[in-house]
Amino acid sequence: GWSARNVARSGARVHAVDISSELLAAADELSAHVRPAIQFELGDAERLPYADGRFDAVISTFGVIFAQNQRQAARELARVIRKGGRLSLAAWPPDGAVQKFLAVIAKHSGAPPAEVSPLAWGDPRHAAELLQLLELVGEVFQVEGPLFHAVGDFLRLLRIDVQRRLLDQRHHVAH
């Protein structure tokens, strides 16, 4: 719920989705003090429980990358975001320390490997292919440096959009 809390603190109404009821319960508890309140909902990235074009922005911080069917998850992201909306995804690079860690776990777990690695989302070309297929974005880029700076930059942009939208609404109401 870290990203959800930060977006809500900017004044946005936030719906947070996870496939794990345990993680949702923990996030709900950690977020009880945040206003506006976050609506936590059980859901699958491949079948999001929302209407088409419902959201101005969608953030996934190391979440959607774990969907079994990456193309279907990308289609769902595109479906629920309004035309012209913002999408921000945080993913680990496919050749970094997390890959080495996951390789050690896989070696001892006996679980079959994923058809496509969740780390594939961290390759800008792979993410661009998934998302450009849907004509959702014009640019996919990799941010160097700490994750929190990258997510923080997105949150600042989102905060500006939210504030601008609120000002526009006040302006229309005043006339």
Kinemage of the C-alpha trace (Angstrom):
@kinemage 1
@onewidth
@group {chain A} dominant
@subgroup {mainchain}
@vectorlist {calphas} color= white
{ca gly a 1} P 0.000 0.000 0.000
{ca trp a 2} L 2.998 2.362 -0.064
{ca ser a 3} L 2.142 3.874 -3.459
{ca ala a 4} L -1.570 3.967 -2.637
{ca arg a 5} L -0.884 5.912 0.565
{ca asn a 6} L 1.335 8.427 -1.194
{ca val a 7} L -1.166 9.027 -3.975
{ca ala a 8} L -4.031 9.408 -1.480
{ca arg a 9} L -1.997 11.948 0.489
{ca ser a 10} L -1.928 14.069 -2.686
{ca gly a 11} L -5.716 14.308 -2.439
{ca ala a 12} L -6.634 11.657 -5.004
{ca arg a 13} L -9.342 9.056 -4.423
{ca val a 14} L -7.524 5.730 -4.548
{ca his a 15} L -8.694 2.199 -5.252
{ca ala a 16} L -5.985 -0.329 -4.407
{ca val a 17} L -6.179 -3.862 -5.781
{ca asp a 18} L -4.262 -6.979 -4.855
{ca ile a 19} L -4.815 -10.676 -5.414
{ca ser a 20} L -3.809 -11.415 -1.794
{ca ser a 21} L -6.400 -10.804 0.909
{ca glu a 22} L -3.622 -10.969 3.520
{ca leu a 23} L -1.648 -8.180 1.853
{ca leu a 24} L -4.825 -6.113 1.475
{ca ala a 25} L -5.604 -6.490 5.176
{ca ala a 26} L -2.079 -5.391 6.114
{ca ala a 27} L -2.211 -2.410 3.735
{ca asp a 28} L -5.642 -1.415 5.047
{ca glu a 29} L -4.329 -1.464 8.621
{ca leu a 30} L -1.222 0.558 7.723
{ca ser a 31} L -3.361 3.059 5.809
{ca ala a 32} L -6.142 3.647 8.345
{ca his a 33} L -4.906 7.186 9.060
{ca val a 34} L -4.696 8.315 5.406
{ca arg a 35} L -7.267 10.762 4.027
{ca pro a 36} L -9.003 10.504 1.725
{ca ala a 37} L -9.494 6.898 2.762
{ca ile a 38} L -8.181 4.257 0.359
{ca gln a 39} L -10.610 1.658 -0.925
{ca phe a 40} L -8.811 -1.702 -0.847
{ca glu a 41} L -10.269 -4.381 -3.111
{ca leu a 42} L -9.495 -8.004 -3.855
{ca gly a 43} L -8.846 -8.445 -7.561
{ca asp a 44} L -6.749 -10.025 -10.264
{ca ala a 45} L -4.613 -7.913 -12.622
{ca glu a 46} L -5.897 -10.038 -15.496
{ca arg a 47} L -9.556 -9.286 -14.634
{ca leu a 48} L -9.731 -5.897 -12.915
{ca pro a 49} L -13.093 -5.258 -11.229
{ca tyr a 50} L -13.653 -1.824 -12.825
{ca ala a 51} L -15.466 -0.238 -15.727
{ca asp a 52} L -13.670 0.817 -18.893
{ca gly a 53} L -11.915 4.194 -18.614
{ca arg a 54} L -12.628 4.444 -14.892
{ca phe a 55} L -9.290 5.930 -13.764
{ca asp a 56} L -7.225 9.013 -14.538
{ca ala a 57} L -4.044 7.238 -13.457
{ca val a 58} L -2.874 3.723 -12.694
{ca ile a 59} L 0.242 2.831 -10.702
{ca ser a 60} L 1.673 -0.614 -10.193
{ca thr a 61} L 4.658 -0.873 -7.902
{ca phe a 62} L 6.008 -4.388 -8.407
{ca gly a 63} L 2.481 -5.795 -8.713
{ca val a 64} L 1.215 -6.326 -12.264
{ca ile a 65} L 4.583 -7.798 -13.217
{ca phe a 66} L 3.581 -11.006 -11.397
{ca ala a 67} L 0.455 -11.619 -13.518
{ca gln a 68} L 0.637 -14.989 -15.274
{ca asn a 69} L -0.607 -13.585 -18.599
{ca gln a 70} L 1.308 -10.358 -19.166
{ca arg a 71} L -0.567 -9.417 -22.352
{ca gln a 72} L -3.920 -9.814 -20.637
{ca ala a 73} L -2.727 -7.758 -17.665
{ca ala a 74} L -1.506 -5.024 -20.046
{ca arg a 75} L -4.909 -5.064 -21.795
{ca glu a 76} L -6.606 -4.643 -18.425
{ca leu a 77} L -4.399 -1.673 -17.526
{ca ala a 78} L -5.309 -0.068 -20.846
{ca arg a 79} L -8.999 -0.860 -20.403
{ca val a 80} L -9.434 0.794 -16.995
{ca ile a 81} L -7.436 3.953 -17.700
{ca arg a 82} L -9.161 6.866 -19.408
{ca lys a 83} L -7.908 8.119 -22.760
{ca gly a 84} L -4.992 10.434 -22.036
{ca gly a 85} L -4.550 8.994 -18.532
{ca arg a 86} L -1.224 8.262 -16.840
{ca leu a 87} L 0.312 4.862 -16.282
{ca ser a 88} L 3.324 4.272 -14.047
{ca leu a 89} L 4.878 0.845 -13.550
{ca ala a 90} L 7.786 -0.021 -11.288
{ca ala a 91} L 9.630 -3.197 -12.245
{ca trp a 92} L 13.049 -4.665 -11.549
{ca pro a 93} L 15.532 -4.922 -14.431
{ca pro a 94} L 15.772 -8.430 -15.873
{ca asp a 95} L 19.526 -8.660 -15.303
{ca gly a 96} L 19.913 -7.189 -11.824
{ca ala a 97} L 20.279 -8.382 -8.259
{ca val a 98} L 16.612 -9.464 -7.981
{ca gln a 99} L 17.099 -11.814 -10.933
{ca lys a 100} L 20.049 -13.425 -9.171
{ca phe a 101} L 18.026 -13.761 -5.971
{ca leu a 102} L 15.063 -15.329 -7.804
{ca ala a 103} L 17.422 -17.749 -9.570
{ca val a 104} L 18.694 -19.002 -6.206
{ca ile a 105} L 15.131 -19.487 -4.947
{ca ala a 106} L 14.076 -21.260 -8.164
{ca lys a 107} L 17.038 -23.608 -7.902
{ca his a 108} L 15.783 -24.878 -4.541
{ca ser a 109} L 12.004 -24.516 -4.849
{ca gly a 110} L 11.190 -27.119 -7.468
{ca ala a 111} L 8.463 -24.842 -8.851
{ca pro a 112} L 8.186 -24.628 -12.634
{ca pro a 113} L 9.538 -21.383 -14.082
{ca ala a 114} L 7.071 -18.746 -15.242
{ca glu a 115} L 6.329 -18.786 -18.966
{ca val a 116} L 7.587 -15.188 -19.114
{ca ser a 117} L 9.619 -13.824 -16.215
{ca pro a 118} L 8.024 -11.043 -14.135
{ca leu a 119} L 11.353 -9.274 -14.613
{ca ala a 120} L 10.610 -8.942 -18.345
{ca trp a 121} L 8.504 -5.862 -17.476
{ca gly a 122} L 11.783 -4.221 -16.405
{ca asp a 123} L 13.071 -4.341 -19.982
{ca pro a 124} L 11.833 -1.109 -21.580
{ca arg a 125} L 11.520 -2.854 -24.977
{ca his a 126} L 9.295 -5.589 -23.542
{ca ala a 127} L 7.112 -3.117 -21.641
{ca ala a 128} L 6.878 -0.903 -24.730
{ca glu a 129} L 5.815 -3.880 -26.837
{ca leu a 130} L 3.069 -4.811 -24.403
{ca leu a 131} L 1.823 -1.262 -24.006
{ca gln a 132} L 2.312 0.055 -27.548
{ca leu a 133} L 0.401 -2.938 -28.786
{ca leu a 134} L -2.491 -1.251 -27.000
{ca glu a 135} L -1.586 2.236 -28.233
{ca leu a 136} L -1.529 3.308 -24.608
{ca val a 137} L 1.810 5.049 -24.348
{ca gly a 138} L 4.173 6.816 -26.650
{ca glu a 139} L 7.236 6.310 -24.498
{ca val a 140} L 8.575 3.745 -22.072
{ca phe a 141} L 11.735 4.652 -20.231
{ca gln a 142} L 13.988 3.272 -17.586
{ca val a 143} L 14.786 5.455 -14.610
{ca glu a 144} L 18.227 5.178 -13.105
{ca gly a 145} L 18.660 5.626 -9.384
{ca pro a 146} L 16.540 4.802 -6.370
{ca leu a 147} L 12.996 3.584 -6.932
{ca phe a 148} L 11.572 6.021 -4.422
{ca his a 149} L 12.833 8.970 -6.461
{ca ala a 150} L 11.214 7.595 -9.624
{ca val a 151} L 7.885 6.903 -7.915
{ca gly a 152} L 8.121 10.244 -6.115
{ca asp a 153} L 8.546 12.047 -9.450
{ca phe a 154} L 5.418 10.335 -10.771
{ca leu a 155} L 3.500 11.223 -7.616
{ca arg a 156} L 4.526 14.873 -7.968
{ca leu a 157} L 3.264 14.866 -11.572
{ca leu a 158} L 0.039 13.209 -10.460
{ca arg a 159} L -0.340 15.730 -7.614
{ca ile a 160} L 0.013 18.563 -10.134
{ca asp a 161} L -2.681 16.955 -12.304
{ca val a 162} L -4.994 16.486 -9.312
{ca gln a 163} L -4.487 20.073 -8.161
{ca arg a 164} L -5.004 21.401 -11.692
{ca arg a 165} L -8.206 19.350 -12.041
{ca leu a 166} L -9.482 20.629 -8.676
{ca leu a 167} L -8.749 24.213 -9.734
{ca asp a 168} L -10.539 23.632 -13.035
{ca gln a 169} L -13.560 22.243 -11.199
{ca arg a 170} L -13.635 25.239 -8.853
{ca his a 171} L -13.335 27.559 -11.824
{ca his a 172} L -16.324 25.901 -13.540
{ca val a 173} L -18.356 25.927 -10.345
{ca ala a 174} L -17.638 29.616 -9.784
{ca his a 175} L -19.000 30.574 -13.208
